[in-house]
């Protein structure tokens, strides 16, 4: 009997090790995101199910969190009833399925790994981003001659240069910038809570690299989220002083940051362009078209399968030829969801974001507050749930912070 139990114990430990390895691989290759990463989730899920059965894990604590995602996906699934383009509808649902799988995976992970191993997962994520940046520069110098790069930099801004040279070769710059801003948050959180000099030394270098790379990419959503992060930690620091020092200090620093954003980033360029013509920014025509079709079907939308088709038809009516050719999405997740599932889908999406945000404020969970804030801001500029890169980032990190990190703080 003891031999059987011992064998079972060893098997369970082996499964837990494999489960942890799956999480490590996921964090490492997440920046190099493509559809093939979903094939990692399939064996990861199977192993987690076996571990859950062996350890008799109860799912009560993730039920509420999973419920919000299930409501959102249920509304989306029901919209297939009035969708004609079922192929695109099922493809969209396949992309979003990780939203309901990840809470379960994170619960099993939390129960089976130590606090130190949780820290290692964050290290692996940071390492993956550093590898991505090195890879980006290798691709850059293979594609372009150094003379061409320097000559272009001399006559253009850094952000326009990075766009022209495709500095981010795999992910769109808005997505990799979102990944990097979150890594910056994780590093700052470690710096503010760690007393080990080794952690501080090895954190400052990637922190500087990530800041510079985000600035070079020039994503406006990233700049705004970075501003929110800086203000958050600045206020946290200034709260140690009296309000007579903290409030004026924060106000002055905030003005300097905003002035810097308008002077040295694409935000200033965008404002100047919009003063001339609203069509100078490609997002504005997309948002206008999305609002127009939402007004026509505000309650139920056009269905997850037909939302994009209807949006493209609106582009054509408005004369936005480039968006018709590219079949551009709304580049705003709230508008994207409204075109697909109307007010019901929009409310269910807000539910998945606002409940965790309110909980983070009430329970003073800094990382949860920041990850939700980063996601909300990026959803204003990108349809994150349309691409697997956005879905996996949201599904993994929101649940990681909510479930795994919760008991470690």
N, C-alpha and C positions, 0 to 999 in steps of 0.2 A: 504493500500500500504506500509506504514511504517513497519507494522508487517511482511509483506512478505519479505521486504528487510532485516529486523532485523533477521528473521529466516534464510535467505540466508547467512547473515554475520556470524551468529553463526555456521552454517554448514561449511562455508569456513574456519573459524578459527579452528574448530574441525578437519577438514581434514588436515590442516597445522600442527596441533599438532601431529596427527597420522603419518604424513609424516616425521616429525622430530624424532618421536619415532622409526620409521623404520630405520632411519639413525643411531640412537644411538645403536639399537640392532645389526645392521650390523657391526659397529666399535667394539663392545664388543665381538662378536663371531668370528670375522675375523681370529684371531690367531688359533681358533679351527676349521679351515676350512675343510669342506667336501662338497660333492655335494649337501647336503640338504640346504645349505645356499642360493642356487639359488632359492629355493621356497619362500624365503623372498623377492626376487627381483620382483617376479610376482605381489603380491599385492601392493608393493611399486610403481611399474610402473603404475598400474591402478589408484592409488590415485594421483600420479603426473600428469597423463593425465587429470583427473577431475579438479585438481587445475589449470592446465594450461588453460583449457577451461574457467573456472570461472574468472580467472584473465587476460585472453586474452594475454597470454605470447607469445612474438615473439621469434622465434628461430634463427634469423639472426646471433646473436653473437656467437652461437655454431656451425653454419653451416660449417665454414672452419675447425674447429677442428674435427668435426664429419666426414668431407669429407675424411680426411686421413685414418681414420679407415674403412670407407665404401669402399675406393679404395682397401685397403688391403684385406678386407673380400670378395669383389667382385672377385678379382683375385683368391682367395682361393675357392670360390663357383664354378667359371668357371672350375677349375681343376677337379671337379667331373666328367666332361664330359669324361675325359680320365683316370678315376679311376675305377678299378674293385671292390675294397673293399669299397662299398658305405656305409656299416654299420659303419665302422671306420671313414669314411669321414664325415658323418652326425654327429657322436659323437664328432668329433673334432670341427666342426662348432658350435654345441650346447655349447661346452665349451667356445668358443670365443665370443658368442653373446653379452656378457656384455660390450664389447668394444664399441658398438654403442648405447647401452641403457644408460650407465653411464653419458655421456655428458648432455643428457636431464634431468636425475635425479638431477644432480648437478646444472643445471640452475634453476630448480624449487626450489631446496633447498636454493640457494643463494638469490632468490627473497623473500622467505618466512621466513628466520630466521635472527636474529641479530648477530652482531659481537661477543657478549658474548656467544651466543649459538654455534657459530663456534668453539670457544675455548673449550667449553664443549665436543664437539665431539672428539677433540684431547685428552682431559683428559680421555674420555671413552676408546679410543684406547690404551692409555698407561696403563690404569687400566686393560684392557683385557689381555695385555701382562704380566702384573704382576701376574694376576690370572693364566695364562698359566704356568709361571715359578713355582709358588707354586704347581700347579697340577702336573708338571713334577717331582718335588722332592717327592711328595706323591707317585706317581707311582713308582719312583725309589726305595724308601724304602720299598714298598710293594713287589716289584719283587726281591730285593736283600737284603741280610743280610749285616749289617754295617761292619762286619769283612771282608767279601768278597770285599766290596768296598774299604776299607782302604788298604787291602793287594794288590789289583790291582793297586791302585794309587802309592804305594811305588815302584813298579817295572815297571811302564809305565808312559808316559807323560799324562798330563791332557786331551789333545785332543783325544788321543787314548783310554783313559779311558771312556770319554763321549761317544765315538762311540761304544765301546764294551757294555756299560751299557744302550745304547739307551736313552740318556739324554732327547731327544725330542721325546715324545711318540706318538704324533699325526702327526705333520708336519715333513717333512724331514728337517735336520738341516740347509741346505742351504736356505730353504724358511723362516724358523722362524728367522734365522740370518738376512736375508734381512729385515724382518719386524722390528726386533730390531734395526738395524742400522738406519732405517728411523725414528723410535721413538727417537733415540739418536739425530738425526738432529732436530726434532721438539722440543725436550727439550732444546737443545743448542740455537736454534732460540728464544725460549721463554726467556731463561736466558739472552741473549744478548740484548733483547728488553724490558724486563719487569723491572720496578723499584720497584715493590712490594716485600718486604722481604719474605712474605708468599709464593709467587710463587717460589722464589729462594730456600727456605727451602724445600718445597715439591717437587722440581725438582731434587735436588742433589741426593737424595736417589734412585729413580728409574734410574737415569742416571748411578750411580755406579753399580747398580744391572745388568742393561742391558749390560754395558761394560764387566763385569765379565762373564756373561752368554754367550755372543758372543765369548769371548776368550776361554771359556771352550768348546764350540761346535766346534771351530776350522775350520769353513768353510773358504776356501781360498778366495772365492769371497767376503765374508763378511770382511775379513781382508784387502783386497785391497780397498773396498769401504770405510771402516773405515779410512784407510790411506788417501784417497781422502778427506773425510770429515774433518779430523784433519788438513790437509794441507790447505784446504779452509779457515777454521776459524783461523788458525794460521796466514796466510797471511793477512786476514782481520784485525787481531789484530796488526801485525807488520807494516802495512801500516801507522799507526799513527806516526811512527818514521821515521827518515831519511832513505834514501835508503842504506846509508853506514852501518846502523845497521840492517835494515830489510832483505836485501838480504843475508849477511853472517849468520845472525841468523836463517833464514829460511833454508838455505843450511845445516847448522850444525844439526839442529833439524831433518831435513829430513833424513840425513845420519843415525842419531841415531834411528829413527823410522824404517827405512829399515833394519838396523842391528838387531834390536829387533824382527822384523817379521821373519827374517831368523833364528834367534837363538831360539826363543821361540814358534813358531807356525808351522803348517803343511807345510807352504811354504818352509821352510828350509829342512824339511824331504823330500818333493817332489823333490826338486832340487837334493839332494843327491841320491835319488832313481833313478831319470832319468839319472844321470851320469853312473849308472850301466847298466840299461836297460830301454828303453822307455816304455816297457809293464808294468813296475812296477806301473805306474799310469793308472788307468782304463779309464780315460778320453781320453788319447792319442789314443788307438785303436779305440775308438768310433769316434773320430774326423777324423782319417785316413780313416776309412771306409766311413764316410759321404762325405768326399772330393772326394773319388774314384767314388762314384755313382753320385755325382753332375757333375763330368767331363763327364759322359756318357750322361746326359740329362740336359745340362746347361741352356737351354732357358725356357722350360716349366716344368721341373722336372717330377716327376712320379705321381703327383696328391695327393691331401690331404688324399685320402683313401689308396694309395699304397706306399707312401714314407717310412713308417716304415717297411712294408713287404720287400721292396727292400733293406733297410738298414740291416735287419736281415739276408737276403740272402748273403749280402756282409760280414757280420760277419762270417757266416758259411764258405765262401770261404777263408777268412783270418785265420780261425782257432780260432776265439775268442768265445770259447764254452760258457763261462759264459754269455756273452752278447746275445748269441742265446737263451739260456735258459730263461733269464730274459726279452727278447725282449726289450732291452735297446734302448731308443731314442738317438739322437745325443749328448745330453747334451751341446748343443750350439744352441740357437734359430735361429741364422743367418744361420747356416748349416742346421738346421731342416727345416726352411722355403725354403731354396734352394733345398732340396731334394723333397719337395712337389710341389713347384710352380716355381722353377727355378729363373732366373734373374729378371723376372717381380715381383714375390713375394718378392724377396730380396730387390728390389728397393722400393716397396710399404711399406715394413716394416721399412726400413731406413727413409722413408719419415715421418712416424708417430713419429719417435724419433728425427731426426735431425732438423725438423722445430721447434718443441717446444724448443729444446736445443738452437738453434740460436736466437729464440725470447727471451729466458731467458737471454742470454748474451746481446742482444741489449737493452732490457728493464730493465736490472739489477734486474731480479727476482731471488733471491737467492734460495728460496725453489724449484722453478720449475727447476732451473739448477741442484740442488742436487738430486731431485727425478729422473730426466731423467738420470743423471750420474749413480745413483745406479742401475737403471733398465738396462742400457746398459752393465755395468760391469757384472751384474748377468746373463744377456743373453749370455755372453761369456762362462759361466760355466754350465748353465741350460737351458733347453728348456721350458721357463716360460709359453708360450702360449699353451703348451700341457696339463698343469694341471690347474684346477680351482683355486688353491691357488695362482698361478702366475697371471692368467688373472684378477681375482678380485682385487688383489693388484694394478696392473697396471691401470686397468680401473677406480678404485675408486680414488686413490691418485693422479694420473696425472691430472685427471679432477677436483678433489677437489682443488688442488693447482692452476690450470689454470683458473678455473671459479669462485669457491667460494672464495678462498683466494685472488684472484687478486684485487678485489675492497676493500679489507680490509687492504691492506698493507699501 
